[in-house]
């Protein structure tokens, strides 16, 4: 269940961050409300994840995957460009998340 909770936390964080951009500095009501609710859901499910997965590992996966996904949303939805160094950095994050999940015994329950 821990990785399901972590996945929900990641998705909620990406939705909340996307809504934060759409809220235009909390000046548009519905995206601002979605931001608050999304971050609350994300933090709740991240806290459930941390019951069984070490804090550093859970946070590394949550933040890394969130950065990768929100960068993709920025690129596709908001037409924000990523330069080569940004893409290389995101690639390193993907490799890091894979290494943690495939090789680390810290994620075992």
N, C-alpha and C positions, 0 to 999 in steps of 0.2 A: 504493500500500500504506500510505502514511503515515496516511491518514484511516481506514483499516480498523484500524490499530494504535491510533490515537487513540480510535476508537469502543470498542474492546475495553478500553482503559485507563479510559474513562469508565464503562462498564458494570461493570467489576470494582470500581471505586471506590465506586459506588453500592451494590453488593451488600455490600462490606466495611463501609461505613458503616451500612447497615441491620443487618448482623450485629453491629456494635459496639453499637448500641442494644439489640438482643436479648440480648447477652451480659451485660447488667446489671453493668457495671463489671468485665468479665472473670471473673465469678463462675459463669457457665454455660459448660461446656466446649466444646460443638460450635459455638455462635455465636462464641466466642472464637477457635477454630481457623479458622473461616471468615473472620473479620476479618483475621487474620494472612496467610492465603493470598490473600485478595482484594486486600489492599493490596500484597502482593508482586507479584501479577500486574499490578495497575494501574501500579505504578512501573516494572516491566520494560517494559511496552508503551509507557508514556509516554517512557521512555528511547529506545526504537526510533523513536518519532515524532520526537524531537528530533534525530535524525540528518539529517533533511531539512527539517523545519519549524523556523523560529527558536524558541528557547526561550520567549521572552515570549509569542509567539502561541500556541504549543502549550499552554503553561500556562494562558493566559487562556481558551482554549476548554475545556480539561480541567476547570479549576476552575469556570468559569461554568456549563457544561452539568451538571457534577456537582451544583452547588448547586441548580439548577433541578429536576433529577430527584430529588434526595434530599428537597427540599421537597415534591415531589409524593408521594413515598413516605410522608413524615411525615403528610401530609394524608390520604391514602387508607388507609394501613395502621395508623398510630398515632393517627389522629384528632386530629392537632395542627392548630390553627387558624392561619390566616394573615390578618393584618389588611390593610387597604387599603394602608398604606405598604409592607408586605412584598410585596404583589402588584405594586405599581408598580415597586419595585426589581427584582423578578424579571423584569418586563416589559422594563425597561431592559437587563437582562443578555441577554435573548433578542434584542433589537434589536442590541445590541453584537456578539453572536456572528454574527448574520446579516450585519451590515456588514463584519466581518472576512472572512467566507467569500465574500461576493459581490464586494466592492470592493477588498480589499487584495491587492496583488501579493506580499505577504510570505508567503502560503500557497502560492504557485506553486512547483512542483518544478523 
